[in-house]
């Protein structure tokens, strides 16, 4: 295909983003989201029937944690499977054969995945309205949106690097769980664990501290305490947004570096 005249890169990026959104919602992703929401509501009703005290607190915390992980997992699957399918069908080579920079394709795909994450974030927040005040739900939802943006960028990077669905999805979930628990692991390693196993603790603590410094502290994102104890403050979003922007910058930079070095 030969394109004559200047190419509007912004328009091309939005076309790629819209095509990505359409592909995601045609692949039965809405049904998967509804299944997760239904399972979360059933879990909330079950906890409400067995909890003796503080029913709404237990329901909000556990249901929120379940919906958070479900949203992260579904978006990661959509990102990794969609990117891997395009590489397998040679669609990436066809798109990059056009007179557009590779950065346009990368940012277009990432924009499409971010747009896909918005409805998931909204419906997850709406499902928690019965369990917590609206301001805590809004704060939780905005933080979840930032978390999904980072997972979308991580999924794109892992597909570009590993080019294998199973490895990329396993890597995404491993990084996510490690980023959420790194601070806790550092506290455990610096406590009695280091005294009981001095040789192992000597090496474990520096490694965990390096990992906690390298990865974003997702333990500050989408906290269950906001739903259970209503402790969320709008000032907490400053830290969330700052970590999101810094981490997103590095993930996009690494993804673009890997994409430009590929011989497509």
Secondary structure by P-SEA (a helix, b strand, c coil): cccccccaaaaaaaaaaaaaaaaaaacaaaaaaaaaaaaaaaaaaaaaaccccaaaaaaaaaaaaaaaaaaaaaaaaaaaaaaaaaaaaaaaaaaacccccaaaaaaaaaaaaaaaaaaaaaaaaaaacccccaaaaaaaaaaaaaaaaaaaaaaaaaaaacccaaaaaaaaaaaaaaaacaaaaaaaaacccccccaaaaaaaaaaaaaaaaacccccccccccccccccccaaaaaaaaaaaaaaaaaaaaaaaaaaaaccc
